[in-house]
Amino acid sequence: MTSSHAHGRGWSSRFTARRSAEKQTLTAAGRAGFVARGVVYVLIGALAVRIALGSGGEEADRQGALRQVGEQPFGRVMLWALVVGFGGMALWRGARAVLARGRRRKAASRLLDGGRALFYAAVCWATAAFAAGSGQGSSGDAKSQDWTASALELPYGRVLVGAAGCVLTGIGAVLAVRAALRRFLRQLDTGAMSRRTRQVVTGLGVGGGAARGAVFAAAGIFILVAAVRFDPHEAKGVDATLRSFAHTPMGPWLLVAVAVGLILFGVFSFASARWRRL
């Protein structure tokens, strides 16, 4: 009887230790992912500011950001660190989709996390290809137009592209509204922050989330226009979408505002790596 109880306690201890180790691993993976996301957004925003001021020729998108990283001392090492970070984000999102309990077990939440896991897995793969020297081909704008052209050639392709544009525009609107309502605070351990830190992080989340939503919504509108006009050249990647803000009545200052917002979102991602409940 005593031996049986001892065996049971030993198995329970090993199971608890294993679960604790798994949680620590997933937590570290998630935090690394937020850091990687922050680096890319800060660089995209900085490139967009340079474009608005007429002093930048680099593309203001993920590929342009990776190129900037690669040109730094130890750039190749930094690129592979980003690969690890994005891989960690994909792992963490995937684990949430499969293993999350309680309210997170809702089908919609699982599908959302699963979709994010696939997205970051693709970003991880593309970053690895870039780091290995084989991912520096066509620009993001050209790829967006190629994908749109291929989709338009499918049966009901015009409807599919239009639906994709509507979905992306909707995602952008939701991101902006959620940022304005400060929904992100529910995911942060605000109790561990000082009052001043919370105010700063809140400002970063609101400004950064609004700018990020605006970029998503604008990209979705361009895809929708491509469907309506049956012209894949109307579709735009991140770089061309950002440049389009400079062609509004507000001129380059709107692009500056959006670019600064993206930098804020990058810094907010760093804050998420520190205080997000994972």
N, C-alpha and C positions, 0 to 999 in steps of 0.2 A: 504494500500500500504506500509506504513511504517512498520506495523506489519509483513507483508510478507517478506520485505527485512531483517528485524531483525531476523526473523525465519531462512531465508536462510543463513545469516551470522553466526548464531549460529550453524546450521548444518554443515556448511563449517569448522568452527573452531573445532568442535568435530571430524570431519572426519580427519582434518589435525593433530590434537593431537593424534588420534588413530594411524594414519600412522606413526607419529614420534615415538610413543611408540613401535610399532611393529619393526621399523627399529633399534631402540636402543636395543631391545631385541635380534634381530637376530645378530646385531653387537657384542654384548656381548657373544652370543653363539659361534660365529665364533672365536673370540679371545680366549675364553676358550678352544676351540678345538685345536687351534694351540699350546697353552701351553701344553696340554696333549700330543699331537704328539711329541713336543720337548722333554718332559720328557722321553718318551719311546725310542726315537732315541738316546738320550745321554746315557741312560743306556745300550742299546744294543751295542753301540759302545764301552763303557767302558768294558763290559763283553767280547767283541771280543778282545780287547787289552790284557786283562788278559789271554785269551786262547792263543793268539800268544806268550805271554811271558812265557807260561807254568805254570801259577799260578791260573788258573781259571777252575772250574769244572762245573759251571752253564751253561745252554744253552743260547747262544747269540741270543735270539729271543724275541718276545713280552712276552711270558710266563715267560721267565727268568727275563725279566725286571720287570714284575709285582711281581714276587717272591722277587726280591730285594727291591721293594717298601714296600711290606708287612712285611718284616723283620725289617723295621725301626720303631722307636718310633712313635706311632700314625699311623702305617702303614695301618690299616684298614680304617681309615678316609681318608688317602691319596689315597687309592685305589678307594674309592667311589667318591673322587674328580675327579679322572681320568674318572670314569664312566660318571659323569656330563659333563666333557670336551668333551669326544667322542660323547656323546649324543648331545651336542651343535653343534659339527662339522657336525653331520648327519642332524640336523635341518637346519643349515645354508646352507649346500649344497642342501638339498631338496628344500628350499625356492628359491634358485637361479635357480634350474631346473624348478620350477613352476611359479615364480613371476618375474623373471628377464625381463627387457625391453630393447629396442634398439637392438644393435648388439648381445647382449646375448640371444636374442630370437631365434637364429639359432638352428635348430634341433640338430645338432651335439653337440653344447655346452650344450644344455639341457640334452641330453643323457649322456654326460660325467659327468655333475654335478649329474644327477640322479644315475649313477653308483657309483660315489663317496659317495653319501648319503647312498646307500645300504651297501657299504663296511664299512663305519664308524658306521652304525647301527649294523652291525654284530660284529665289534670290541667292540662297547659299550656293547652289550649283553654278549660277551665272557668275558669282563673285569668285568661285574657285576656278572657273574657266578663265576669267580675267587675270587672276593671280598666276595661273599657269602659262599665260601668254597667248591663249587661243580664243579669248572672248572680246577682242577689240575690233570687231568687224563693223557692221552697219550701225548707225546711230539709233537711239531710242525712237526718234521721230520716224525714221525709215521703217523700223520694225513695226511700229503702230500702224503705219499706212499699209504695209505688206499684209499684216494680219487682217486688217479691215477689208482689203481687196479680196483676200482668200475667202473671207466670210461672206462677202457680197455675192460671190460666185455660187454659193450653196443654194439649194432649194429654199425658198423663203428667206434668203440671206438678208434681204433688206429689213425684214421684220426682226430677224435675230440681232442684227447690228443696232437697229433702233432700240430694241429692248435692252441691249447691253449698255447703250448710251443712257437710257432712262435709269437703269440700275445704278450706274456709276454716279450719275447726277444725284440720285436719291441718297447714295452713301455719303457723298460730300455734304449734302444738306444735313443729314443726321449727325455727321461728325461735328459740323459747325454748331448745331443746336445743342448737342450734348456738351460741347465745350462751354457754350454760353450759360448753360444750366449748372455747370460745374459737377457733372455726374462723375467725373474722374476722381473726385475726392473720396468717393465711396471705396475705391480700390487702393487707396493709399493709407498708410499707417500715420494719420495726422497726429495721433496722440504722442508720437515720438518726435514731433517737430516743435520748435519754439513758435511763438505767435508770429514773429517776423518771418521765419522760414516758411510757415504756412502761407502767409500773404504773398511771398515771392513765388512759391510753387503754384499757387492759385493763378497768379498773373501769367506765369509761363504756360499753364495748361489752357487758360482761356484764349490768350492771344495766339499761341501756337496751334491749338486745335481749330480755331476759326480759319487761320491761314491754310492749314492742311485741308480742311473741308472745302475751302474756296477753290483750291487747285483740283481736287477730285471732281467737284461739280463742273468746273470749266472744261476739264478733259471730257467729261461725259457729254456735255453740250456739243462739243466738236464732233464726237462720235455720232451723236444724234443727227447733226447737220449732214455728216457724211452719208448717213442712211437716207435722209430725205432727198438729198441731191444726187444720190447714187454715185458719189465721187469719193474714193478712198483717200484722196489727197487732202480732204477736209479734216481727216482724223489727225490728231496731234499727240506727240509724246509729252513727257513732263517739260522738256526744254522749250518746245514751241508753245506749249500752253502757258508757261511762265512769261515768255516773250510777248504773248498776246496781251498781257495786262498792260504793257507799255504802249499799246496802240489804242487805248481807251482815251476818252476826253481828259482823264487825269494825267495822261502821259506816263513817263517813267516813274513818277512818284508812287503810283499804285503798285507797280512792280517792286519798288523799294519796300513798301509796306508789307506786301506778301512775303518777300524774301526775308525781311526781318522776322516776320511771323514764323517762317520755317526754321530759322535759327533758334527762336524761342522754343519751338516744339522739340528741336534737337536737345536743347538744354533740359527741357521737361522730361525727355526720355532718360537723361542721366539721373534726374531726380527720381524717376520711376524705378530705375535700377537700384536706388538706395532705399526707397520707402514703399514700393509697391508690395502689397500682400500677395505672396506667391504660394 
